[in-house]
Amino acid sequence: MSVNTVAHLNFRGDARAALEFYQSVFGGDLRIVTYGDMGNVQEPAEADQVVWGQVATESGVCVMAFDVPARLPWDRGEHSFYMSLRGSDASEIT
């Protein structure tokens, strides 16, 4: 059993580029779901922005990112990322 930390990065329109960069560094599987894919488009210009995305490697590296919609407040220096723990045994991460 292992515990991994996962970075969740918040962007305003740059999540796809960030995830592509991290994939170029770490390799792994890149998965992206856009606001358009989810049918959750409130601003047409944001249809191709990332509502959920991650780069994950077999060795356990995982970086997640999304684009904060324009209708929500966002400041690059405030709440720009979150960290979470993942593991197969709840007793290890609580």
N, C-alpha and C positions, 0 to 999 in steps of 0.2 A: 504494500500500500504506500502511496505517496501523496504528498500535498504540493500543489502548484499554486503560484500566485498568477493572477491574470490582470493585466492592465486594461482598463476601459477608457479610451481616449475620446474626448468630445471636441468636435470641430464645427465650423460654420462653412460647409461646402468643400472641405479639403480631406474628408475621411477616406475617399477612394484612393487619392494620391498617397496618403499616409500608409494605408494598408498595402498598396502595391510596393511602396518603399520597403516596408518590413518584410514582405515576402521576398524581395530581392536580397535582403540581408540574411534572413533565417531559412529561406526555402519554405516548404510546407504547402498546405492547401489554403487557398484564398477563397472565401465565400462572402458574397455581398448580396444583400436584399435592399432594394430601393423603395422609397415611398411609393413610387409608381407600381412596383411589383405587388405591394400590399394593398393597393387601391386606396391609399390614404394621402392623396394629394390635395392640399389646401391651397398651395401656390404652384401654378404650373411650372415655374422656373425651378422648383425643387423636386420635380418628379424623378430625376436621375440621382438625387442625393441619397446617401446611405442611411437607412433606418436601422440596419443591423449588419455588421461585417466583422469578420475575424480571419486571422491567419493562425493556423495551428500546425505544429510539426509533430512527427511521431515521437520525437525526443521530449515533448512536453511543453515547448514554447507556445504560448498563446497570447495574442494581442487582439483586442476587440476595439472597434471604433464606430462612431455614428456621427451624423450631421444634425446639430440642433436646429430645428426649424426656425425661420425668421420671426415667427409670431411669438417665440419664447425668448426671454432675456438670456443673454450669454456674454460672458466676459472671458477672454482667453486666460487671464490670470486668476480667475476665480472658478472653482469647480471644473477645471479643465480635464481632470482625470479622476478615476476611482480605481481602487484595487479590490480584488476579491480573492478568496481562497477556494480551491477546488480539490476534492479528494474523494476517495471511494469509501471512506469510513468516517461517519459523522463525528465520532469521538476524537478523531485526530484534528478536526478543524473547529471544534467548539471549546 
